[in-house]
């Protein structure tokens, strides 16, 4: 079936924002999402825009931070040309994919660029997603020093056979370790749990295991 355009104004052909984007802009929070599409393994349940190393072709992961900086500057120009008031960012979220497959330095320079374009409000929340096996203690210390305030771990389950079904590469024992490192670095912690996995209808066992990790948030996601 052909896709249907969402309700609202059609996108202008010149790439500018529609006039409706100006309505109430001063009263809205300004948030930035940065997508990092790289994954070590493509999980069977995931339909996000992601790529493994074998799928990159001539694209280089090492070039990505610079490309994002150019895109952020382009976006800032579009907002200025639309006449939108300049507002500091209240929330920054790095999602994927697995943003922490990039070096911590790459996440730092992208965050610094956001700060340079718009600034951050006092107490802004700056989050990156991470797989439990994509970070170590030094990595978490580095992003905390760079200004990140929270890390969201893709725990998904505390049951080994469910993790294998989901094509996850970490073990349940990794979760308490990485969450302890994150809290020691001064980061808030959230974990994702998936329910509805074949062979495991209830996530209750995984929920009961989360107090050992002491997350500040637990996010439930259905398998698709």
Secondary structure, DSSP 8 states (H G I E B T S, - for coil): ------SS----TTS---GGGGTTGGGS--EEEEEE-B-SS--TT--SS-B-GGG-TT--GGGHHHHHHHHHHHHHHHHHHTT-----EEEEEEEES-GGGS-HHHHHHHHHHHHHHH-EEEEEEEEEEE-TTS--HHHHHHHHHHT--EEEEEEE-S-HHHHHHTT--S-THHHHHHHHHHHHTT-EEEEEEEE-BTTB---HHHHHHGGGTT-SEEEEEE--
